[in-house]
């Protein structure tokens, strides 16, 4: 949030408490804006982009091995998106504003109108381009895959991960978050953020551990269990807990702007991340899933509270890129695939990858903007016609 000009204080001695009270009034009396979320959103998208852009396995030098390591870590951008989604959805209701809970139908309409139109436009566009460019021999399989994606079922089918629309698996998870959010919000308000966060983490992670012990060979959801709920619900709940624990009125005062129960939980995660580093590579699921959540959330919150990150989030450029991240997510993987296909296999691996990066990164932004505007126009025209009728 940008600093607001303040008036005279009652006394110099009481200045810190006066500042806190004045900031609290301003925060509660206006809509909360966490500018650091824009930075974290861009960072998460950059990680996902790198993960899909760089194909490891053909490294021939220290630079390529370094890129491979960074690109591999980029997959955790999705985990950061889960934190962000929980935080952004919960902040108006669990944060300082304390808005009343939305009706289920109102919330579903608002959220799905945000994600469905650009997603369906991207899906139609890239399905048609795939047919033209790659000329598949089995059109029925293409149609079946299109329908799975259209109805958000791709996250339940591992075969969709073998296509250039593999990133769309996350849309199934995102839709699931929207569907359960009103119920999870009710739980947070009923039990309190601390109890609700701990209960959800314990039930979901504990259930996965129990399933691993009692039925290690059972592969529910065709092996996609760890891509969906309930496995990913704790990451969403942790973002919601952060929204409840964040105290923006103390962000410029001494100390961390987070309440004590949340800080204790974060400390436990940080200790687990530190102590588990030596055997992280040998961890099996679900322990590896919990470990990556612990590492990611510790990193996420550390950036969240940094003043430099907050200031960076106030830049106009950062806000613009952040607002385009959903569209970039939809278009980046197929665009990189097309560029790599057209460049062929004669170029050096690193040279080819860099050419794809410098052309498809800006192209992803531009195409995402076009899709977003077109989707907005469709929604606006449809709403106008509905009102006219």
Secondary structure in CASP SS format (residue, H / E / C, confidence):
PFRMAT SS
TARGET T0000
AUTHOR 0000-0000-0000
METHOD secondary structure of the structure
MODEL  1
X C 1.00
X C 1.00
X C 1.00
X C 1.00
X C 1.00
X C 1.00
X C 1.00
X C 1.00
X C 1.00
X C 1.00
X C 1.00
X C 1.00
X C 1.00
X C 1.00
X H 1.00
X H 1.00
X H 1.00
X H 1.00
X H 1.00
X H 1.00
X H 1.00
X H 1.00
X H 1.00
X H 1.00
X H 1.00
X H 1.00
X H 1.00
X H 1.00
X H 1.00
X C 1.00
X C 1.00
X C 1.00
X C 1.00
X C 1.00
X C 1.00
X H 1.00
X H 1.00
X H 1.00
X H 1.00
X H 1.00
X H 1.00
X H 1.00
X H 1.00
X H 1.00
X H 1.00
X H 1.00
X H 1.00
X H 1.00
X H 1.00
X H 1.00
X H 1.00
X H 1.00
X H 1.00
X C 1.00
X C 1.00
X C 1.00
X C 1.00
X C 1.00
X C 1.00
X C 1.00
X C 1.00
X H 1.00
X H 1.00
X H 1.00
X H 1.00
X H 1.00
X H 1.00
X H 1.00
X H 1.00
X H 1.00
X H 1.00
X H 1.00
X H 1.00
X H 1.00
X H 1.00
X H 1.00
X H 1.00
X H 1.00
X H 1.00
X H 1.00
X H 1.00
X H 1.00
X H 1.00
X H 1.00
X H 1.00
X H 1.00
X H 1.00
X H 1.00
X H 1.00
X H 1.00
X H 1.00
X H 1.00
X H 1.00
X H 1.00
X C 1.00
X C 1.00
X C 1.00
X C 1.00
X C 1.00
X C 1.00
X C 1.00
X C 1.00
X C 1.00
X H 1.00
X H 1.00
X H 1.00
X H 1.00
X H 1.00
X H 1.00
X H 1.00
X H 1.00
X H 1.00
X H 1.00
X H 1.00
X H 1.00
X H 1.00
X H 1.00
X H 1.00
X H 1.00
X H 1.00
X H 1.00
X H 1.00
X H 1.00
X H 1.00
X H 1.00
X H 1.00
X H 1.00
X H 1.00
X H 1.00
X H 1.00
X H 1.00
X H 1.00
X H 1.00
X H 1.00
X C 1.00
X C 1.00
X C 1.00
X C 1.00
X H 1.00
X H 1.00
X H 1.00
X H 1.00
X H 1.00
X H 1.00
X H 1.00
X H 1.00
X H 1.00
X H 1.00
X H 1.00
X H 1.00
X C 1.00
X C 1.00
X C 1.00
X H 1.00
X H 1.00
X H 1.00
X C 1.00
X H 1.00
X H 1.00
X H 1.00
X H 1.00
X H 1.00
X C 1.00
X C 1.00
X C 1.00
X H 1.00
X H 1.00
X H 1.00
X H 1.00
X H 1.00
X H 1.00
X H 1.00
X H 1.00
X H 1.00
X H 1.00
X H 1.00
X H 1.00
X H 1.00
X H 1.00
X H 1.00
X H 1.00
X H 1.00
X H 1.00
X H 1.00
X H 1.00
X H 1.00
X H 1.00
X H 1.00
X H 1.00
X H 1.00
X H 1.00
X C 1.00
X H 1.00
X H 1.00
X H 1.00
X H 1.00
X H 1.00
X H 1.00
X H 1.00
X H 1.00
X H 1.00
X H 1.00
X H 1.00
X H 1.00
X H 1.00
X H 1.00
X H 1.00
X H 1.00
X H 1.00
X H 1.00
X H 1.00
X H 1.00
X H 1.00
X H 1.00
X C 1.00
X C 1.00
X C 1.00
X C 1.00
X C 1.00
X H 1.00
X H 1.00
X H 1.00
X H 1.00
X C 1.00
X H 1.00
X H 1.00
X H 1.00
X C 1.00
X C 1.00
X C 1.00
X C 1.00
X C 1.00
X H 1.00
X H 1.00
X H 1.00
X H 1.00
X H 1.00
X H 1.00
X H 1.00
X H 1.00
X H 1.00
X H 1.00
X H 1.00
X H 1.00
X H 1.00
X E 1.00
X C 1.00
X H 1.00
X H 1.00
X H 1.00
X C 1.00
X C 1.00
X C 1.00
X C 1.00
X C 1.00
X C 1.00
X C 1.00
X E 1.00
X C 1.00
X H 1.00
X H 1.00
X H 1.00
X H 1.00
X H 1.00
X H 1.00
X H 1.00
X H 1.00
X H 1.00
X H 1.00
X H 1.00
X H 1.00
X H 1.00
X H 1.00
X H 1.00
X H 1.00
X C 1.00
X H 1.00
X H 1.00
X H 1.00
X H 1.00
X H 1.00
X H 1.00
X C 1.00
X C 1.00
X C 1.00
X C 1.00
X H 1.00
X H 1.00
X H 1.00
X H 1.00
X H 1.00
X H 1.00
X H 1.00
X H 1.00
X H 1.00
X H 1.00
X H 1.00
X H 1.00
X H 1.00
X H 1.00
X H 1.00
X H 1.00
X H 1.00
X H 1.00
X C 1.00
X C 1.00
X H 1.00
X H 1.00
X H 1.00
X H 1.00
X H 1.00
X H 1.00
X C 1.00
X C 1.00
X C 1.00
X H 1.00
X H 1.00
X H 1.00
X H 1.00
X H 1.00
X H 1.00
X H 1.00
X H 1.00
X C 1.00
X H 1.00
X H 1.00
X H 1.00
X H 1.00
X H 1.00
X H 1.00
X H 1.00
X H 1.00
X H 1.00
X H 1.00
X H 1.00
X H 1.00
X H 1.00
X H 1.00
X H 1.00
X H 1.00
X H 1.00
X H 1.00
X H 1.00
X C 1.00
X C 1.00
X C 1.00
X C 1.00
X C 1.00
X H 1.00
X H 1.00
X H 1.00
X H 1.00
X H 1.00
X H 1.00
X H 1.00
X H 1.00
X H 1.00
X H 1.00
X H 1.00
X H 1.00
X H 1.00
X H 1.00
X H 1.00
X H 1.00
X H 1.00
X H 1.00
X H 1.00
X H 1.00
X H 1.00
X H 1.00
X H 1.00
X H 1.00
X H 1.00
X H 1.00
X H 1.00
X H 1.00
X H 1.00
X H 1.00
X H 1.00
X H 1.00
X H 1.00
X H 1.00
X H 1.00
X H 1.00
X H 1.00
X H 1.00
X H 1.00
X H 1.00
X C 1.00
END
